[in-house]
Amino acid sequence: MRPEKKRKLLQRRRWRIRKTIVGTADRPRMSVRFTGKNIYVQFIDDGAGKTLASASTLNKDVPDRETLGANVASAEKLGKVAAERALASGITKVVYDRSGARYHGKVKAIADAARSAGLSL
């Protein structure tokens, strides 16, 4: 399959999922996105259109930033950091948006780490 076709199908999958997953002020959307090298997590209030908290493997205040990448071990660490930042912002319940990725590996590791740190998914 051509790369352009794959990107188009992925974008259509994301749009289809986003029709049903909506973050509110009470329960923001926890959006997870992966690239080949990094992981990004955002807590978004779709009603106001604002990002309430975020974490990524590129943030300077994330511990052991030099060793983090787009793998399961880094996903577990980033899930804990993201949950701590969300709890500091007053967020306890979230809607999990995995951006069309299957629920296994890195996606599952972030969710499990966030749950163990105190977030309700």
A tleap script that builds the chain and sets N, CA, C and O, in Angstrom:
source leaprc.protein.ff14SB
mol = sequence {
  NMET ARG PRO GLU LYS LYS ARG LYS LEU LEU
  GLN ARG ARG ARG TRP ARG ILE ARG LYS THR
  ILE VAL GLY THR ALA ASP ARG PRO ARG MET
  SER VAL ARG PHE THR GLY LYS ASN ILE TYR
  VAL GLN PHE ILE ASP ASP GLY ALA GLY LYS
  THR LEU ALA SER ALA SER THR LEU ASN LYS
  ASP VAL PRO ASP ARG GLU THR LEU GLY ALA
  ASN VAL ALA SER ALA GLU LYS LEU GLY LYS
  VAL ALA ALA GLU ARG ALA LEU ALA SER GLY
  ILE THR LYS VAL VAL TYR ASP ARG SER GLY
  ALA ARG TYR HIE GLY LYS VAL LYS ALA ILE
  ALA ASP ALA ALA ARG SER ALA GLY LEU SER
  CLEU
}
set mol.1.N position { 0.849 -1.179 0.000 }
set mol.1.CA position { 0.000 0.000 0.000 }
set mol.1.C position { 0.892 1.239 0.000 }
set mol.1.O position { 1.901 1.291 0.704 }
set mol.2.N position { 0.516 2.214 -0.782 }
set mol.2.CA position { 1.300 3.453 -0.875 }
set mol.2.C position { 1.250 4.240 0.430 }
set mol.2.O position { 0.238 4.205 1.130 }
set mol.3.N position { 2.329 4.950 0.768 }
set mol.3.CA position { 2.356 5.727 2.010 }
set mol.3.C position { 1.271 6.802 2.074 }
set mol.3.O position { 0.728 7.078 3.143 }
set mol.4.N position { 0.959 7.404 0.931 }
set mol.4.CA position { -0.090 8.435 0.914 }
set mol.4.C position { -1.440 7.830 1.283 }
set mol.4.O position { -2.225 8.434 2.015 }
set mol.5.N position { -1.699 6.639 0.770 }
set mol.5.CA position { -2.958 5.951 1.055 }
set mol.5.C position { -3.031 5.560 2.532 }
set mol.5.O position { -4.088 5.673 3.152 }
set mol.6.N position { -1.912 5.100 3.096 }
set mol.6.CA position { -1.878 4.730 4.507 }
set mol.6.C position { -2.158 5.939 5.398 }
set mol.6.O position { -2.930 5.845 6.353 }
set mol.7.N position { -1.524 7.084 5.082 }
set mol.7.CA position { -1.761 8.295 5.871 }
set mol.7.C position { -3.206 8.746 5.775 }
set mol.7.O position { -3.790 9.181 6.767 }
set mol.8.N position { -3.786 8.645 4.586 }
set mol.8.CA position { -5.172 9.053 4.391 }
set mol.8.C position { -6.117 8.151 5.189 }
set mol.8.O position { -7.065 8.634 5.807 }
set mol.9.N position { -5.857 6.844 5.175 }
set mol.9.CA position { -6.697 5.918 5.938 }
set mol.9.C position { -6.565 6.156 7.441 }
set mol.9.O position { -7.556 6.092 8.168 }
set mol.10.N position { -5.345 6.430 7.907 }
set mol.10.CA position { -5.139 6.719 9.320 }
set mol.10.C position { -5.872 7.991 9.728 }
set mol.10.O position { -6.491 8.037 10.792 }
set mol.11.N position { -5.807 9.019 8.891 }
set mol.11.CA position { -6.507 10.271 9.199 }
set mol.11.C position { -8.008 10.062 9.234 }
set mol.11.O position { -8.679 10.610 10.108 }
set mol.12.N position { -8.557 9.284 8.306 }
set mol.12.CA position { -10.000 9.021 8.301 }
set mol.12.C position { -10.412 8.227 9.535 }
set mol.12.O position { -11.491 8.448 10.085 }
set mol.13.N position { -9.547 7.293 9.977 }
set mol.13.CA position { -9.820 6.531 11.193 }
set mol.13.C position { -9.854 7.456 12.399 }
set mol.13.O position { -10.729 7.332 13.255 }
set mol.14.N position { -8.888 8.399 12.470 }
set mol.14.CA position { -8.868 9.360 13.582 }
set mol.14.C position { -10.130 10.211 13.591 }
set mol.14.O position { -10.717 10.429 14.651 }
set mol.15.N position { -10.556 10.697 12.427 }
set mol.15.CA position { -11.768 11.519 12.356 }
set mol.15.C position { -12.993 10.721 12.796 }
set mol.15.O position { -13.858 11.244 13.500 }
set mol.16.N position { -13.066 9.475 12.389 }
set mol.16.CA position { -14.210 8.636 12.748 }
set mol.16.C position { -14.258 8.415 14.264 }
set mol.16.O position { -15.333 8.438 14.863 }
set mol.17.N position { -13.111 8.204 14.870 }
set mol.17.CA position { -13.060 8.009 16.314 }
set mol.17.C position { -13.386 9.303 17.054 }
set mol.17.O position { -14.090 9.276 18.063 }
set mol.18.N position { -12.882 10.433 16.562 }
set mol.18.CA position { -13.088 11.709 17.235 }
set mol.18.C position { -14.543 12.166 17.230 }
set mol.18.O position { -14.918 13.037 18.015 }
set mol.19.N position { -15.371 11.586 16.351 }
set mol.19.CA position { -16.800 11.917 16.386 }
set mol.19.C position { -17.438 11.449 17.683 }
set mol.19.O position { -18.401 12.055 18.153 }
set mol.20.N position { -16.911 10.377 18.269 }
set mol.20.CA position { -17.510 9.809 19.474 }
set mol.20.C position { -16.759 10.174 20.748 }
set mol.20.O position { -17.364 10.212 21.820 }
set mol.21.N position { -15.464 10.443 20.664 }
set mol.21.CA position { -14.662 10.762 21.858 }
set mol.21.C position { -14.538 12.274 21.976 }
set mol.21.O position { -13.935 12.930 21.127 }
set mol.22.N position { -15.122 12.819 23.047 }
set mol.22.CA position { -15.093 14.262 23.267 }
set mol.22.C position { -14.687 14.521 24.710 }
set mol.22.O position { -15.245 13.927 25.633 }
set mol.23.N position { -13.727 15.397 24.904 }
set mol.23.CA position { -13.295 15.766 26.243 }
set mol.23.C position { -14.042 16.990 26.736 }
set mol.23.O position { -14.291 17.924 25.973 }
set mol.24.N position { -14.395 16.984 28.003 }
set mol.24.CA position { -15.079 18.120 28.619 }
set mol.24.C position { -14.192 18.675 29.730 }
set mol.24.O position { -13.104 18.155 29.982 }
set mol.25.N position { -14.658 19.726 30.388 }
set mol.25.CA position { -13.890 20.295 31.490 }
set mol.25.C position { -13.832 19.318 32.662 }
set mol.25.O position { -12.815 19.239 33.351 }
set mol.26.N position { -14.925 18.565 32.895 }
set mol.26.CA position { -14.955 17.592 33.984 }
set mol.26.C position { -14.124 16.353 33.667 }
set mol.26.O position { -13.466 15.791 34.543 }
set mol.27.N position { -14.163 15.937 32.408 }
set mol.27.CA position { -13.454 14.723 31.986 }
set mol.27.C position { -12.753 14.983 30.658 }
set mol.27.O position { -13.302 14.677 29.599 }
set mol.28.N position { -11.539 15.547 30.702 }
set mol.28.CA position { -10.839 15.890 29.469 }
set mol.28.C position { -10.384 14.655 28.690 }
set mol.28.O position { -10.353 13.541 29.215 }
set mol.29.N position { -10.039 14.880 27.453 }
set mol.29.CA position { -9.571 13.815 26.566 }
set mol.29.C position { -8.065 13.668 26.728 }
set mol.29.O position { -7.323 14.643 26.608 }
set mol.30.N position { -7.614 12.441 27.004 }
set mol.30.CA position { -6.187 12.147 27.094 }
set mol.30.C position { -5.756 11.625 25.735 }
set mol.30.O position { -5.973 10.458 25.412 }
set mol.31.N position { -5.151 12.487 24.948 }
set mol.31.CA position { -4.753 12.148 23.590 }
set mol.31.C position { -3.313 11.661 23.591 }
set mol.31.O position { -2.425 12.325 24.124 }
set mol.32.N position { -3.086 10.492 22.989 }
set mol.32.CA position { -1.755 9.894 22.919 }
set mol.32.C position { -1.362 9.811 21.460 }
set mol.32.O position { -2.139 9.345 20.627 }
set mol.33.N position { -0.152 10.264 21.147 }
set mol.33.CA position { 0.332 10.244 19.758 }
set mol.33.C position { 1.771 9.752 19.748 }
set mol.33.O position { 2.573 10.133 20.600 }
set mol.34.N position { 2.087 8.916 18.792 }
set mol.34.CA position { 3.421 8.339 18.663 }
set mol.34.C position { 4.032 8.734 17.332 }
set mol.34.O position { 3.351 8.767 16.307 }
set mol.35.N position { 5.324 9.033 17.357 }
set mol.35.CA position { 6.097 9.149 16.133 }
set mol.35.C position { 7.132 8.022 16.174 }
set mol.35.O position { 7.097 7.180 17.072 }
set mol.36.N position { 8.021 8.006 15.236 }
set mol.36.CA position { 9.037 6.969 15.232 }
set mol.36.C position { 10.009 7.083 16.389 }
set mol.36.O position { 10.599 6.084 16.799 }
set mol.37.N position { 10.190 8.299 16.928 }
set mol.37.CA position { 11.174 8.520 17.982 }
set mol.37.C position { 10.591 8.996 19.305 }
set mol.37.O position { 11.231 8.826 20.342 }
set mol.38.N position { 9.399 9.585 19.306 }
set mol.38.CA position { 8.881 10.238 20.508 }
set mol.38.C position { 7.436 9.869 20.794 }
set mol.38.O position { 6.733 9.313 19.950 }
set mol.39.N position { 7.008 10.196 22.021 }
set mol.39.CA position { 5.639 9.966 22.480 }
set mol.39.C position { 5.121 11.290 23.026 }
set mol.39.O position { 5.838 11.995 23.735 }
set mol.40.N position { 3.887 11.626 22.699 }
set mol.40.CA position { 3.252 12.861 23.155 }
set mol.40.C position { 1.923 12.530 23.822 }
set mol.40.O position { 1.144 11.735 23.296 }
set mol.41.N position { 1.659 13.141 24.985 }
set mol.41.CA position { 0.398 12.966 25.705 }
set mol.41.C position { -0.144 14.348 26.028 }
set mol.41.O position { 0.579 15.200 26.544 }
set mol.42.N position { -1.432 14.573 25.723 }
set mol.42.CA position { -2.076 15.850 26.038 }
set mol.42.C position { -3.411 15.588 26.707 }
set mol.42.O position { -4.095 14.613 26.396 }
set mol.43.N position { -3.776 16.464 27.624 }
set mol.43.CA position { -5.095 16.441 28.256 }
set mol.43.C position { -5.854 17.645 27.725 }
set mol.43.O position { -5.492 18.786 28.013 }
set mol.44.N position { -6.915 17.398 26.944 }
set mol.44.CA position { -7.561 18.443 26.162 }
set mol.44.C position { -9.016 18.612 26.575 }
set mol.44.O position { -9.753 17.635 26.710 }
set mol.45.N position { -9.422 19.868 26.774 }
set mol.45.CA position { -10.829 20.226 26.968 }
set mol.45.C position { -11.350 20.677 25.608 }
set mol.45.O position { -11.048 21.784 25.163 }
set mol.46.N position { -12.139 19.818 24.942 }
set mol.46.CA position { -12.614 20.128 23.594 }
set mol.46.C position { -13.658 21.235 23.586 }
set mol.46.O position { -13.805 21.931 22.582 }
set mol.47.N position { -14.387 21.412 24.685 }
set mol.47.CA position { -15.383 22.473 24.742 }
set mol.47.C position { -14.745 23.844 24.656 }
set mol.47.O position { -15.235 24.717 23.938 }
set mol.48.N position { -13.659 24.040 25.379 }
set mol.48.CA position { -12.957 25.318 25.367 }
set mol.48.C position { -11.852 25.352 24.323 }
set mol.48.O position { -11.348 26.421 23.977 }
set mol.49.N position { -11.477 24.179 23.821 }
set mol.49.CA position { -10.407 24.114 22.833 }
set mol.49.C position { -9.036 24.400 23.418 }
set mol.49.O position { -8.200 25.033 22.773 }
set mol.50.N position { -8.801 23.930 24.652 }
set mol.50.CA position { -7.538 24.214 25.334 }
set mol.50.C position { -6.876 22.933 25.808 }
set mol.50.O position { -7.541 21.956 26.155 }
set mol.51.N position { -5.551 22.962 25.815 }
set mol.51.CA position { -4.768 21.881 26.395 }
set mol.51.C position { -4.545 22.203 27.865 }
set mol.51.O position { -3.981 23.245 28.198 }
set mol.52.N position { -4.989 21.307 28.745 }
set mol.52.CA position { -4.904 21.554 30.179 }
set mol.52.C position { -3.559 21.119 30.759 }
set mol.52.O position { -3.033 21.773 31.659 }
set mol.53.N position { -3.007 20.032 30.255 }
set mol.53.CA position { -1.704 19.542 30.702 }
set mol.53.C position { -1.115 18.703 29.577 }
set mol.53.O position { -1.841 18.204 28.718 }
set mol.54.N position { 0.205 18.551 29.588 }
set mol.54.CA position { 0.836 17.746 28.553 }
set mol.54.C position { 2.149 17.169 29.055 }
set mol.54.O position { 2.721 17.633 30.042 }
set mol.55.N position { 2.608 16.150 28.352 }
set mol.55.CA position { 3.909 15.537 28.640 }
set mol.55.C position { 4.404 14.882 27.363 }
set mol.55.O position { 3.614 14.403 26.549 }
set mol.56.N position { 5.701 14.866 27.199 }
set mol.56.CA position { 6.272 14.174 26.051 }
set mol.56.C position { 7.692 13.745 26.386 }
set mol.56.O position { 8.258 14.154 27.400 }
set mol.57.N position { 8.251 12.926 25.529 }
set mol.57.CA position { 9.621 12.472 25.743 }
set mol.57.C position { 10.620 13.584 25.443 }
set mol.57.O position { 11.812 13.415 25.698 }
set mol.58.N position { 10.170 14.706 24.914 }
set mol.58.CA position { 11.050 15.828 24.602 }
set mol.58.C position { 11.105 16.888 25.692 }
set mol.58.O position { 11.968 17.765 25.647 }
set mol.59.N position { 10.198 16.830 26.678 }
set mol.59.CA position { 10.181 17.835 27.740 }
set mol.59.C position { 11.467 17.783 28.557 }
set mol.59.O position { 11.967 16.702 28.867 }
set mol.60.N position { 11.995 18.942 28.900 }
set mol.60.CA position { 13.266 19.004 29.613 }
set mol.60.C position { 13.156 18.555 31.062 }
set mol.60.O position { 14.143 18.089 31.633 }
set mol.61.N position { 11.972 18.683 31.678 }
set mol.61.CA position { 11.845 18.311 33.081 }
set mol.61.C position { 11.399 16.867 33.293 }
set mol.61.O position { 11.083 16.489 34.421 }
set mol.62.N position { 11.365 16.057 32.248 }
set mol.62.CA position { 11.070 14.633 32.369 }
set mol.62.C position { 12.362 13.923 32.773 }
set mol.62.O position { 13.393 14.119 32.129 }
set mol.63.N position { 12.328 13.098 33.832 }
set mol.63.CA position { 13.564 12.426 34.256 }
set mol.63.C position { 14.078 11.445 33.198 }
set mol.63.O position { 13.288 10.782 32.525 }
set mol.64.N position { 15.388 11.357 33.057 }
set mol.64.CA position { 16.055 10.459 32.099 }
set mol.64.C position { 15.596 10.705 30.667 }
set mol.64.O position { 15.357 9.762 29.911 }
set mol.65.N position { 15.476 11.968 30.304 }
set mol.65.CA position { 14.967 12.332 28.981 }
set mol.65.C position { 15.851 11.812 27.863 }
set mol.65.O position { 15.347 11.478 26.791 }
set mol.66.N position { 17.140 11.734 28.081 }
set mol.66.CA position { 18.063 11.311 27.036 }
set mol.66.C position { 17.857 9.850 26.640 }
set mol.66.O position { 18.123 9.467 25.501 }
set mol.67.N position { 17.380 9.036 27.585 }
set mol.67.CA position { 17.215 7.608 27.317 }
set mol.67.C position { 15.818 7.252 26.816 }
set mol.67.O position { 15.586 6.115 26.405 }
set mol.68.N position { 14.888 8.201 26.842 }
set mol.68.CA position { 13.517 7.899 26.436 }
set mol.68.C position { 13.380 7.881 24.921 }
set mol.68.O position { 14.034 8.651 24.218 }
set mol.69.N position { 12.531 7.004 24.432 }
set mol.69.CA position { 12.243 6.910 23.011 }
set mol.69.C position { 10.814 6.450 22.829 }
set mol.69.O position { 9.998 6.576 23.742 }
set mol.70.N position { 10.507 5.925 21.673 }
set mol.70.CA position { 9.146 5.459 21.399 }
set mol.70.C position { 9.081 3.951 21.617 }
set mol.70.O position { 8.881 3.186 20.673 }
set mol.71.N position { 9.253 3.526 22.888 }
set mol.71.CA position { 9.170 2.110 23.206 }
set mol.71.C position { 8.316 1.904 24.451 }
set mol.71.O position { 7.856 2.873 25.055 }
set mol.72.N position { 8.104 0.658 24.836 }
set mol.72.CA position { 7.193 0.340 25.932 }
set mol.72.C position { 7.734 0.850 27.270 }
set mol.72.O position { 6.971 1.379 28.079 }
set mol.73.N position { 9.026 0.698 27.511 }
set mol.73.CA position { 9.603 1.158 28.778 }
set mol.73.C position { 9.446 2.669 28.939 }
set mol.73.O position { 9.111 3.148 30.022 }
set mol.74.N position { 9.683 3.404 27.885 }
set mol.74.CA position { 9.509 4.857 27.920 }
set mol.74.C position { 8.043 5.223 28.070 }
set mol.74.O position { 7.715 6.210 28.730 }
set mol.75.N position { 7.161 4.445 27.470 }
set mol.75.CA position { 5.725 4.709 27.573 }
set mol.75.C position { 5.255 4.575 29.013 }
set mol.75.O position { 4.417 5.354 29.465 }
set mol.76.N position { 5.788 3.591 29.741 }
set mol.76.CA position { 5.414 3.437 31.150 }
set mol.76.C position { 5.863 4.639 31.974 }
set mol.76.O position { 5.102 5.153 32.794 }
set mol.77.N position { 7.102 5.088 31.755 }
set mol.77.CA position { 7.609 6.253 32.483 }
set mol.77.C position { 6.815 7.503 32.145 }
set mol.77.O position { 6.470 8.285 33.031 }
set mol.78.N position { 6.524 7.693 30.863 }
set mol.78.CA position { 5.799 8.883 30.437 }
set mol.78.C position { 4.355 8.857 30.929 }
set mol.78.O position { 3.791 9.909 31.230 }
set mol.79.N position { 3.748 7.676 31.015 }
set mol.79.CA position { 2.394 7.562 31.546 }
set mol.79.C position { 2.315 8.034 32.985 }
set mol.79.O position { 1.357 8.704 33.370 }
set mol.80.N position { 3.320 7.687 33.787 }
set mol.80.CA position { 3.357 8.138 35.187 }
set mol.80.C position { 3.551 9.644 35.274 }
set mol.80.O position { 2.893 10.314 36.070 }
set mol.81.N position { 4.457 10.178 34.455 }
set mol.81.CA position { 4.717 11.625 34.459 }
set mol.81.C position { 3.469 12.392 34.020 }
set mol.81.O position { 3.118 13.411 34.616 }
set mol.82.N position { 2.805 11.900 32.980 }
set mol.82.CA position { 1.599 12.557 32.479 }
set mol.82.C position { 0.494 12.532 33.528 }
set mol.82.O position { -0.212 13.524 33.708 }
set mol.83.N position { 0.342 11.412 34.217 }
set mol.83.CA position { -0.690 11.317 35.257 }
set mol.83.C position { -0.389 12.265 36.410 }
set mol.83.O position { -1.305 12.881 36.955 }
set mol.84.N position { 0.878 12.390 36.789 }
set mol.84.CA position { 1.238 13.318 37.865 }
set mol.84.C position { 0.924 14.753 37.476 }
set mol.84.O position { 0.429 15.526 38.295 }
set mol.85.N position { 1.210 15.111 36.232 }
set mol.85.CA position { 0.908 16.471 35.767 }
set mol.85.C position { -0.597 16.712 35.714 }
set mol.85.O position { -1.063 17.806 36.033 }
set mol.86.N position { -1.350 15.706 35.318 }
set mol.86.CA position { -2.807 15.848 35.273 }
set mol.86.C position { -3.372 16.005 36.675 }
set mol.86.O position { -4.239 16.848 36.904 }
set mol.87.N position { -2.890 15.202 37.611 }
set mol.87.CA position { -3.369 15.309 38.985 }
set mol.87.C position { -2.993 16.656 39.589 }
set mol.87.O position { -3.755 17.205 40.384 }
set mol.88.N position { -1.839 17.196 39.228 }
set mol.88.CA position { -1.439 18.524 39.706 }
set mol.88.C position { -2.342 19.615 39.142 }
set mol.88.O position { -2.532 20.655 39.772 }
set mol.89.N position { -2.902 19.375 37.949 }
set mol.89.CA position { -3.825 20.341 37.342 }
set mol.89.C position { -5.261 20.147 37.803 }
set mol.89.O position { -6.148 20.894 37.388 }
set mol.90.N position { -5.502 19.155 38.655 }
set mol.90.CA position { -6.849 18.907 39.172 }
set mol.90.C position { -7.664 17.947 38.323 }
set mol.90.O position { -8.887 17.902 38.458 }
set mol.91.N position { -7.031 17.188 37.464 }
set mol.91.CA position { -7.723 16.233 36.599 }
set mol.91.C position { -7.624 14.852 37.232 }
set mol.91.O position { -6.526 14.375 37.519 }
set mol.92.N position { -8.772 14.205 37.450 }
set mol.92.CA position { -8.767 12.853 38.010 }
set mol.92.C position { -9.380 11.831 37.065 }
set mol.92.O position { -8.998 10.661 37.090 }
set mol.93.N position { -10.332 12.257 36.226 }
set mol.93.CA position { -10.981 11.356 35.278 }
set mol.93.C position { -10.715 11.855 33.862 }
set mol.93.O position { -10.790 13.055 33.595 }
set mol.94.N position { -10.405 10.932 32.958 }
set mol.94.CA position { -10.132 11.297 31.573 }
set mol.94.C position { -10.814 10.312 30.627 }
set mol.94.O position { -11.198 9.210 31.020 }
set mol.95.N position { -10.955 10.737 29.372 }
set mol.95.CA position { -11.399 9.881 28.282 }
set mol.95.C position { -10.155 9.565 27.467 }
set mol.95.O position { -9.450 10.482 27.044 }
set mol.96.N position { -9.872 8.295 27.239 }
set mol.96.CA position { -8.623 7.881 26.590 }
set mol.96.C position { -8.789 7.874 25.080 }
set mol.96.O position { -9.604 7.125 24.542 }
set mol.97.N position { -8.010 8.711 24.397 }
set mol.97.CA position { -8.009 8.793 22.939 }
set mol.97.C position { -6.685 8.245 22.446 }
set mol.97.O position { -5.648 8.887 22.613 }
set mol.98.N position { -6.705 7.066 21.838 }
set mol.98.CA position { -5.472 6.416 21.414 }
set mol.98.C position { -5.138 6.710 19.963 }
set mol.98.O position { -4.236 6.085 19.405 }
set mol.99.N position { -5.833 7.635 19.345 }
set mol.99.CA position { -5.553 8.127 17.987 }
set mol.99.C position { -5.557 7.034 16.930 }
set mol.99.O position { -4.748 7.065 16.003 }
set mol.100.N position { -6.444 6.085 17.057 }
set mol.100.CA position { -6.588 5.044 16.048 }
set mol.100.C position { -5.636 3.889 16.190 }
set mol.100.O position { -5.687 2.960 15.385 }
set mol.101.N position { -4.751 3.906 17.199 }
set mol.101.CA position { -3.804 2.804 17.392 }
set mol.101.C position { -4.486 1.674 18.161 }
set mol.101.O position { -5.391 1.913 18.961 }
set mol.102.N position { -4.044 0.446 17.911 }
set mol.102.CA position { -4.597 -0.695 18.623 }
set mol.102.C position { -4.172 -0.653 20.079 }
set mol.102.O position { -3.108 -0.125 20.402 }
set mol.103.N position { -4.999 -1.207 20.963 }
set mol.103.CA position { -4.742 -1.178 22.400 }
set mol.103.C position { -3.822 -2.337 22.781 }
set mol.103.O position { -4.280 -3.364 23.283 }
set mol.104.N position { -2.528 -2.167 22.539 }
set mol.104.CA position { -1.511 -3.119 22.959 }
set mol.104.C position { -0.168 -2.408 22.935 }
set mol.104.O position { -0.052 -1.327 22.357 }
set mol.105.N position { 0.831 -2.991 23.544 }
set mol.105.CA position { 2.163 -2.417 23.520 }
set mol.105.C position { 2.254 -1.076 24.214 }
set mol.105.O position { 1.907 -0.950 25.388 }
set mol.106.N position { 2.725 -0.061 23.480 }
set mol.106.CA position { 2.945 1.279 24.041 }
set mol.106.C position { 1.647 1.919 24.505 }
set mol.106.O position { 1.609 2.576 25.546 }
set mol.107.N position { 0.585 1.728 23.735 }
set mol.107.CA position { -0.705 2.346 24.074 }
set mol.107.C position { -1.218 1.789 25.397 }
set mol.107.O position { -1.693 2.539 26.250 }
set mol.108.N position { -1.122 0.490 25.563 }
set mol.108.CA position { -1.563 -0.159 26.799 }
set mol.108.C position { -0.655 0.224 27.965 }
set mol.108.O position { -1.140 0.428 29.079 }
set mol.109.N position { 0.652 0.325 27.730 }
set mol.109.CA position { 1.597 0.673 28.788 }
set mol.109.C position { 1.323 2.064 29.346 }
set mol.109.O position { 1.389 2.266 30.558 }
set mol.110.N position { 1.016 3.024 28.481 }
set mol.110.CA position { 0.693 4.378 28.953 }
set mol.110.C position { -0.581 4.366 29.786 }
set mol.110.O position { -0.639 4.996 30.842 }
set mol.111.N position { -1.598 3.655 29.321 }
set mol.111.CA position { -2.865 3.597 30.044 }
set mol.111.C position { -2.692 2.933 31.407 }
set mol.111.O position { -3.211 3.439 32.402 }
set mol.112.N position { -1.985 1.832 31.474 }
set mol.112.CA position { -1.772 1.136 32.740 }
set mol.112.C position { -0.963 1.974 33.723 }
set mol.112.O position { -1.263 1.995 34.916 }
set mol.113.N position { 0.068 2.668 33.225 }
set mol.113.CA position { 0.880 3.528 34.093 }
set mol.113.C position { 0.072 4.699 34.626 }
set mol.113.O position { 0.231 5.090 35.783 }
set mol.114.N position { -0.794 5.261 33.792 }
set mol.114.CA position { -1.633 6.379 34.233 }
set mol.114.C position { -2.635 5.912 35.287 }
set mol.114.O position { -2.900 6.620 36.258 }
set mol.115.N position { -3.190 4.712 35.087 }
set mol.115.CA position { -4.112 4.162 36.086 }
set mol.115.C position { -3.409 3.914 37.422 }
set mol.115.O position { -3.951 4.218 38.484 }
set mol.116.N position { -2.207 3.362 37.357 }
set mol.116.CA position { -1.488 3.065 38.593 }
set mol.116.C position { -1.063 4.343 39.308 }
set mol.116.O position { -0.885 4.328 40.526 }
set mol.117.N position { -0.896 5.438 38.588 }
set mol.117.CA position { -0.525 6.713 39.209 }
set mol.117.C position { -1.725 7.462 39.775 }
set mol.117.O position { -1.549 8.474 40.453 }
set mol.118.N position { -2.951 6.984 39.509 }
set mol.118.CA position { -4.119 7.588 40.127 }
set mol.118.C position { -5.170 8.148 39.207 }
set mol.118.O position { -6.187 8.646 39.689 }
set mol.119.N position { -4.976 8.092 37.894 }
set mol.119.CA position { -5.996 8.579 36.959 }
set mol.119.C position { -7.063 7.522 36.736 }
set mol.119.O position { -6.788 6.324 36.802 }
set mol.120.N position { -8.267 7.968 36.475 }
set mol.120.CA position { -9.365 7.070 36.159 }
set mol.120.C position { -9.650 7.182 34.663 }
set mol.120.O position { -10.112 8.221 34.193 }
set mol.121.N position { -9.374 6.107 33.913 }
set mol.121.CA position { -9.594 6.102 32.465 }
set mol.121.C position { -10.925 5.452 32.154 }
set mol.121.O position { -11.303 5.346 30.987 }
savepdb mol mol.pdb
quit
